Amino acid sequence: MLLSIDTSRDVCSVSLLDGQHAEERTSDRPRSHAELLAPFVADLLGGTDTTRLRGVVIVAGPGSYTGLRIGLASAKALCLALRAPLLAVSTLEVMAFAAFEGTPPGAFPAGHSVVVTPRFPARKGEWYVGAYEMSTSLPGTPKGIVPDTVVGDPDVATWITRHVGTRAHLDTEHEANATWAARLVQNAPHAYLQEDASSFEPYYLKEVAARPRAGSIFDRLPFGGS
């Protein structure tokens, strides 16, 4: 049994996967991750034998800086309280897995590999992008061709061509969620295990450049607010 958390983007989702059965709580209400995450977890774990929990899965980024911090802090606390390991997976890898698994049977030739290129906006005219190879004959985990990265909007097509070439290709903006993350990690949990959960940090990809809003209390400090 796996408990999975995804707060990497606008949707907040928590899932409890037991074998092939998944129960999920989800909300797309803006800026509600901090408010909804704990009740979702409590609802799913209520009455559950937590000694059967094999790990806490966290969708670790890239994505919203605030969302990632909220999700990871909650996941670490749960790992400590439940004595469960932390299992971390890339947002883009979950997107690749979900898109590939969601394709109709026969969409790609049997016995061949397909390169899935997940992407989603990173703001300021940039995209988070990845390239993952999936096999049509052997179920399992995506194989990263290159590390996840940030690419400027005009350069996305060039980036995909350079790393995919003429191979069968699926370009996707398919949303990740907690259930897809749990199903992915369930295939090979050892590949996502974080030995030192306490020091694990999100996969930001972009430098955190938070600034206090204009007119905040920080503007009145001797060194200014910016």
C-alpha positions as CSV (number, residue, x, y, z in Angstrom):
1,M,0.0,0.0,0.0
2,L,1.3,3.4,-1.0
3,L,0.2,6.9,0.1
4,S,0.8,9.4,-2.7
5,I,0.8,13.3,-2.7
6,D,0.9,15.7,-5.6
7,T,0.9,19.4,-5.0
8,S,3.3,20.3,-7.8
9,R,0.8,22.3,-9.9
10,D,-2.7,23.8,-9.5
11,V,-4.4,20.6,-8.6
12,C,-4.0,19.1,-5.1
13,S,-4.4,15.4,-5.1
14,V,-3.8,12.6,-2.5
15,S,-4.1,8.9,-3.3
16,L,-4.0,5.6,-1.4
17,L,-3.1,2.7,-3.7
18,D,-3.6,-0.8,-2.5
19,G,-2.7,-3.3,-5.2
20,Q,-4.6,-2.1,-8.3
21,H,-7.3,-0.3,-6.2
22,A,-6.8,3.4,-5.8
23,E,-8.8,5.9,-3.8
24,E,-8.1,9.5,-4.4
25,R,-9.1,12.9,-3.1
26,T,-8.5,15.9,-5.4
27,S,-9.3,19.6,-5.7
28,D,-8.5,22.2,-8.4
29,R,-9.4,25.1,-6.1
30,P,-6.6,27.7,-6.4
31,R,-4.1,28.2,-3.6
32,S,-5.8,25.6,-1.4
33,H,-3.0,23.0,-1.0
34,A,-2.1,23.9,2.6
35,E,-5.8,23.9,3.6
36,L,-6.8,20.6,1.9
37,L,-3.8,18.4,2.0
38,A,-4.1,17.3,5.7
39,P,-7.8,16.6,5.6
40,F,-7.4,14.6,2.4
41,V,-4.7,12.4,4.1
42,A,-6.7,12.0,7.2
43,D,-9.8,11.0,5.2
44,L,-7.9,8.3,3.2
45,L,-5.9,6.9,6.2
46,G,-8.8,6.9,8.6
47,G,-9.5,3.3,9.7
48,T,-6.6,2.0,7.6
49,D,-3.9,-0.3,8.9
50,T,-0.9,2.0,8.4
51,T,1.5,-0.8,9.3
52,R,0.8,-2.0,5.7
53,L,2.1,1.2,4.2
54,R,5.1,0.6,2.0
55,G,6.0,4.3,1.5
56,V,4.9,7.8,1.0
57,V,5.2,9.0,-2.6
58,I,5.8,12.7,-3.3
59,V,5.6,14.3,-6.8
60,A,8.8,16.3,-6.2
61,G,8.8,18.8,-9.1
62,P,9.4,20.7,-11.1
63,G,6.4,22.9,-10.5
64,S,5.0,25.5,-8.1
65,Y,7.6,26.4,-5.5
66,T,5.0,26.9,-2.8
67,G,3.1,23.8,-3.7
68,L,6.3,21.7,-3.8
69,R,7.3,22.9,-0.3
70,I,3.8,22.2,1.1
71,G,3.7,18.7,-0.3
72,L,7.2,17.7,0.7
73,A,6.9,19.0,4.2
74,S,3.7,17.0,4.7
75,A,5.3,13.9,3.1
76,K,8.3,14.1,5.4
77,A,6.1,14.5,8.5
78,L,4.1,11.4,7.5
79,C,7.2,9.4,6.9
80,L,8.4,10.2,10.3
81,A,5.1,9.6,12.0
82,L,4.3,6.4,10.2
83,R,7.9,5.1,10.0
84,A,7.6,4.8,6.2
85,P,10.2,5.5,3.5
86,L,10.0,8.6,1.2
87,L,9.6,7.8,-2.5
88,A,10.2,10.8,-4.8
89,V,9.3,11.1,-8.5
90,S,9.6,13.8,-11.1
91,T,6.4,15.6,-12.2
92,L,7.5,15.2,-15.8
93,E,8.2,11.5,-15.4
94,V,4.7,11.0,-14.0
95,M,3.3,13.0,-16.9
96,A,5.2,10.7,-19.4
97,F,3.9,7.6,-17.7
98,A,0.3,8.7,-17.5
99,A,0.3,9.8,-21.2
100,F,1.8,6.6,-22.4
101,E,-0.4,4.4,-20.3
102,G,-3.4,6.3,-21.5
103,T,-2.8,5.8,-25.2
104,P,-5.2,3.4,-26.9
105,P,-4.0,-0.2,-27.5
106,G,-2.2,-0.4,-30.9
107,A,-1.4,3.3,-31.0
108,F,2.3,2.3,-31.4
109,P,3.8,-0.8,-33.0
110,A,4.3,-3.7,-30.6
111,G,7.9,-4.4,-29.6
112,H,9.1,-0.9,-30.2
113,S,10.0,1.9,-27.9
114,V,8.4,5.3,-27.8
115,V,9.9,8.6,-26.6
116,V,7.4,10.6,-24.5
117,T,8.2,14.4,-24.2
118,P,6.1,15.8,-21.4
119,R,6.1,19.6,-20.9
120,F,4.2,22.3,-19.1
121,P,4.7,26.1,-18.7
122,A,7.4,27.4,-16.3
123,R,6.3,31.0,-16.7
124,K,8.4,33.9,-18.2
125,G,8.1,32.3,-21.7
126,E,9.7,29.0,-20.6
127,W,8.7,25.4,-20.4
128,Y,9.7,22.5,-18.1
129,V,10.4,19.6,-20.5
130,G,11.6,16.0,-20.3
131,A,12.2,13.0,-22.6
132,Y,11.4,9.5,-21.4
133,E,11.6,6.2,-23.4
134,M,8.8,3.7,-22.9
135,S,8.5,0.2,-24.2
136,T,5.4,-1.0,-25.9
137,S,6.1,-4.6,-25.0
138,L,7.5,-4.5,-21.5
139,P,5.6,-2.6,-18.8
140,G,7.7,-0.7,-16.3
141,T,9.2,2.6,-15.5
142,P,10.1,5.4,-18.0
143,K,13.8,5.6,-18.9
144,G,15.0,9.2,-18.9
145,I,17.0,10.0,-22.0
146,V,18.2,13.4,-20.8
147,P,17.7,15.2,-17.4
148,D,14.5,17.3,-17.0
149,T,15.2,20.9,-17.9
150,V,13.8,24.3,-18.7
151,V,13.6,25.5,-22.3
152,G,12.5,28.8,-23.8
153,D,9.2,28.7,-25.7
154,P,10.7,29.3,-29.2
155,D,13.3,26.4,-28.6
156,V,10.9,23.6,-27.5
157,A,10.5,22.1,-30.9
158,T,14.2,22.3,-31.6
159,W,15.0,20.7,-28.2
160,I,12.6,17.8,-29.0
161,T,14.0,17.2,-32.4
162,R,17.6,17.2,-31.0
163,H,16.8,14.6,-28.3
164,V,14.2,12.5,-30.0
165,G,15.2,12.5,-33.7
166,T,13.2,10.1,-35.9
167,R,12.0,7.8,-33.1
168,A,8.3,7.2,-32.4
169,H,7.3,10.1,-30.3
170,L,4.5,11.3,-28.1
171,D,4.5,15.0,-27.1
172,T,2.2,15.7,-24.2
173,E,0.9,18.1,-21.6
174,H,-1.0,15.4,-19.8
175,E,-1.5,16.3,-16.1
176,A,0.2,14.3,-13.4
177,N,-1.7,13.3,-10.3
178,A,-1.2,11.3,-7.1
179,T,-2.7,8.1,-8.4
180,W,-0.5,8.0,-11.5
181,A,2.5,8.7,-9.4
182,A,1.7,5.8,-7.1
183,R,1.1,3.4,-10.0
184,L,4.4,4.4,-11.5
185,V,6.4,4.0,-8.2
186,Q,4.7,0.7,-7.5
187,N,6.4,-0.8,-10.5
188,A,9.9,-0.2,-9.0
189,P,9.9,1.4,-5.6
190,H,13.6,1.0,-5.1
191,A,14.3,3.3,-8.0
192,Y,12.6,6.2,-6.2
193,L,13.6,5.6,-2.6
194,Q,15.3,8.5,-0.8
195,E,17.7,7.2,1.8
196,D,17.9,10.5,3.7
197,A,14.3,11.8,3.6
198,S,15.1,14.6,6.1
199,S,17.5,16.4,3.7
200,F,15.7,15.7,0.4
201,E,14.8,18.9,-1.5
202,P,12.3,19.3,-4.4
203,Y,13.4,19.2,-8.1
204,Y,13.0,22.9,-8.7
205,L,15.0,23.1,-12.0
206,K,14.7,26.9,-11.8
207,E,16.3,29.2,-9.2
208,V,13.9,30.2,-6.5
209,A,13.5,34.0,-6.9
210,A,10.9,34.9,-4.4
211,R,10.5,38.6,-3.6
212,P,8.3,40.3,-1.0
213,R,5.4,42.2,-2.5
214,A,5.6,46.0,-2.9
215,G,4.3,47.8,0.2
216,S,5.0,44.9,2.5
217,I,6.5,45.2,6.0
218,F,9.9,44.3,4.6
219,D,10.1,47.7,2.9
220,R,10.2,49.4,6.3
221,L,13.3,47.5,7.4
222,P,16.7,49.3,7.4
223,F,18.0,47.2,4.5
224,G,14.9,47.5,2.4
225,G,12.7,44.7,1.1
226,S,14.2,44.0,-2.3
